[in-house]
Amino acid sequence: MQRPGSVQRKISCLFLTEVKDEPSQKRENQPFKVLATEIINPKAQEADVFSALPTEKVDGTCCYVAPYKGQPYLWARLDRKPNKQAEKRYKRFVHAKQDSKEFIWNVEEDFKTVPESWIPAKEIDQSNGHPLPDETGHIPGWVPVEKGSKQYCWHSSVINYEAGVALVLKPGDEDPDILEISLIQLCNLLEQTLELIGTNINANPYGLGTKKHPIHFLVPHGLFQIKNLPTPKYNELLLWFESFKEAKIEGIVWHCKDGALIKLHRHHFGLQWPIPDSRLTSQPAIVNVNVANYEGDFQSNSLFTFLSCMFGKRFERLKDISLDGL
């Protein structure tokens, strides 16, 4: 089995879904819901989801670590989107045909320009050397996060290229039930995808930091394994989400033996997210950050330096960590 998070893969839903004309609970201003049916997605069956490794889906923005300028870099997610004319054609076609697969794109002319450093995500379909859009009409891809980037300032706050390290939230080495905030070498994260979470990401579902002193972390995909999860069946999973403390998560991602990824969101059942006292928020955490052990320019007002002042300190809940007063 591929190590979770070590490759970029397409991700499929566990169940086939249907669209309801009701406001989304997941996305603001989305006038419809995407709900699960009780039918297992054939792609999930083909990947043998029943023997896959279930992990917690973390609510953040996706990132990627890959070489750039001769060293490991953090890359931010940036989808290449169609221009207005192409988007109108696409929407008319989908509305008439109810199927996006038959739409023909002119990849050279239909899409907005992206930075020269942009790269397409791996595993996406290509035609004549050009990456093709997915069913949403977007071409998933990445751009490198430059030092001091204003556009990607929250990404930039968790990396230090001089020292070659990133701020990572992970299960503790000695006790996996205690979260650990650590400095991880970027070279040890190469070709992995991660989730950036924190104060200014996705309306901060985990309640991290404050507006005055924001807190952000990177979370490698697939790290938080789910124990005692029921069989991937509709009624059993719905009951699990509604009844168990361990189920206070945004969703599940199954890592299959063939490398396929299968997902399930709470909102696919029409359940609320975010929720108070989510599993990640409520876990104890220890700060294992000490910048004195690394060479590099760690500015006095950086997140690295603030957390280093708490080196060795344990908190009863992750969301109790605060930089106020430092």
N, C-alpha and C positions, 0 to 999 in steps of 0.2 A: 504494500500500500504506500502511495506517496505520502510524505510527511505533510500534515495539514498546513496550508498556507504557503507551501513551497513552490506552487505554480499558479498561473492565472488560468482559470477554467470558466467555461460557461456554467451558469447555475440555473437549475430548473426547479419548478415548484413540485412539492410532493403530490399534491392533488391537482386534478384538472380544475380550473376556476371558471366562474361566471361573473358577469358584470351586473350590478344592481344600480338602478337609478336613485341612489341615495348618497348624500354627502359622505366623503371619505373620512374615516377617523384617523387615518395616517397622515394624509397630506391636506393642508389647508387649501381652500379654493378648488379642490377637486370634487366635481359634482356627482361622482359615482364611487361605488365600492367594488373591490375585487374580492369575492368570497370563494372559499373552497367548496367543491362538491365532494361527495363521498367516494368519487372514482379516483383510484391511484393513477397518477400520470404514467403512461407507458414508458417514458424515459427513466422514471424512478424504478420501475420494475426491471427494465433492461440492465440498469446499473446495480441491481440487487441491493436496494436500499435496506432490506430487512437484515442484512449482515454488515451494514455500514457503521461507522463511528459517529455517534451524535455529539455535537458541540453547541455551545451557546452562540447564537447570533448577536453580536454586539452592535449597538446603535451608534454609528458614527459616520465618517466619510472615508472611503477606501483610499489606500495609499499603496505604494510599491517601492521596493528598494532594488536599484539596478545601477550598473556603472554609468558614469557621466564625468567627462573631463578627467578621466583616468583614476577615479576613485568612487567608492559607493556613495550614491545619492538617494535622497528621498524624492519620490515622484508623486505628484498630486493627480487625482482623477480629473480628466478633462475630456468630455465627449465632444466629438466633432458633429455639429448639428447642421441640418439643411437650412439653406437660405429661405426667405419668405415665399418665393415663388414655388420652389420645390416642395416646401412643406404643405402649401395649399394643394398642389397636385396630389401629393401623397394622401392627405386627409380625404380629398374627394374620392380617390380610388378606393381607399379602405372603407369609406362609408357606402360606396356603391357595391363593392365586391365582398365586403365583410372578411377580407383575407389580405394581409399585407405581403404574403410570400410571393405573389405574382407581380408585384410592382417592380418596374425596371428603373434603376437609378443611373444617372450619369455622374459617376463619382467625381470626375474632374470639374464639373460645372455646377452641381447641385448643392455643394456644401460650403459653409463659411470657412474662411481661412483660419489656420491655427498657427501658433508659433513654430519656427523652423525646428525647434528642439522636440516638438511633439512626436510621440510614437504611438502606433495603434496597440491595443491590448493583444496579447497572444490568444490563440485558439479561436479567433473570429474568422468568418468566411472571407475568401478573397476571390477576385476575378481579374485576370490579366495583371496581376501584381498589385491591384488596388484593394484595400480592405473594404468590405461591404457592411452597410448598416444592419443593425439588429431589428427586431420586430417593432421597436419604438421609433425607428427612423434615425437613430443615432449611431455613430461609430465610436465605441468605447476606446479611450486612450489615456495617455499620461503626459505630463510635462514636469521637468525637473524643478524642484523647489530651490531657488537660489538663496544664498545667504542674505538675510535682511529683506526678503521679499515682502512687499506691502500687500500684494494680492493674496499671498498665502502666508500671512504673518503667523497664524496659529500653527500651521505646519512647521514653520521656521522656528517656533518657540521650543520645539521638542527635539531639535537636532543641533549638533555642534560639529561642523565639518573639520575644524582644526584638530579637535580631539578624536574625531571619527566615531562619535557616540550618539545614541538616541535615548530619550526617556521612555521607558517601556513599563507597562503594567502587566504583571504576569502572576501565575500561582507561585507561592513560595517554594524554594528548593527543599526546605526541611518539612514544611507542612503546607500542602497544596490548598488547604482551606483558609490559609491566610494570604491575602494579596501582598505582593511585593512590588514596590516602585524602584526600579533599578536602571543603571546605565548599561546599555548593551552596545557592543561594537557594531557599527553599521555593516562591517564586512561579514559578521555572523548572521545578518538578516538578508543577505543578497538573494535575489529572486524570490523573496517572500512578499505576500500581500499582507497588509495590516489595516487596522481601523484606527483613525484618529478620533478620540472622544474628548469631551470637555466642555468648558463654560460656553464657548461660542460655536458649538457644533450641534446642529439639529435641535435647537432649543434646549440643550443641556438636560437630556432625560435622566441623567445620573446625579444631577445636583452638585456638580463639581465647581469649586471656587466661587468667586464673586466677580461682578463687573469691574471692580477696582483692582482685584488681584485674581485674574483668570488662571485656571489650571487645566492643562491638557496632557494627555498621554497617548502613546501608540500601543495598540493591542494586536499582536500577531494573530492571524486567523487560525482557528482550530485549537487554541490553547486550553479553553475552558470546556473540558469534557463533561457530558451529562450522564450521571449514573442512574441506574434503575428506571430508564425511560421505557414506557410501554411500547408494544408493537406498533409500527407506523400504520395505524388504522384510525379512521375519522373519530369515532365515538370515544375510543380509548385516549387519544391525544387531547380531545376537547375536555374530557373529564380531568386529565392531568393538568392542563393549563388552569382550569377553574378551581382545583382542589389542593395543590401542593405548593409548599414554600419554595421548593427548588424550581418551580415553574414560573416564578416571577421574573421572566426574561422576555426580551422582544420576540425571540423566535429560536428556531433550531436549524442548524446546517448539518446534514449528514455527509461525511466524507467516505465515498465509496471506494472499493478496492481497485476499480479501474481508473480512479482519479476524478470521476464525476462528482459534482456537488449538487445536493438536493436540499431545498429550503422550505421552511414553513414559518409564516408570521402569525403572531397573535391575531392581527387584524383580518387574516384569512378566515377566522372563526367569528369575526365581528366583535372581538374582545378589545378592550381598551389598552392603549399604550400611548404615552408613558403611564406608569403606575407608581404609587407611593411605595417606598421601601423595596425597590427591585433587588434581586439577588446580588447583583454586583455592588450596588450602593450600600447594602447592609453588611457586607463581609468585612471582617477586620483587616487592617492593612498596616504594613511596616515600610518606612522610608529607608531604602538602602542606597542612598545617593551621596557620594563624597567626591566632589570635584578635585580635591587635593591630590587624588590618585591619578589625575590625568593632566597631560599637557594640552594647552589650548587657552584661548581667550574667553573666559567665562565672565561676562559682564556682571557687575554687582547687582543689577536689577533684573537679572535673567531668572527664569523659572529654575534653571539648574542650580544657581547659587542659593535661591530661597529654600529649595528642598534640601540642599546640602546642610543648611543650618538645622535641619530636623533629623540629621543622620542618626539612625538607630531608634527613632521614636515610633511607638506603636499607637494606632488609633483603633477604637472599637468598631468604627464604620468608615468605609472609604470616604464617604461624603463629609466626614468630620474634619478632614484635612483642610486647614485654612492658612492662607498666607497673611491674613490681616494681623497686624500687630508686630510683624517681623521688621 
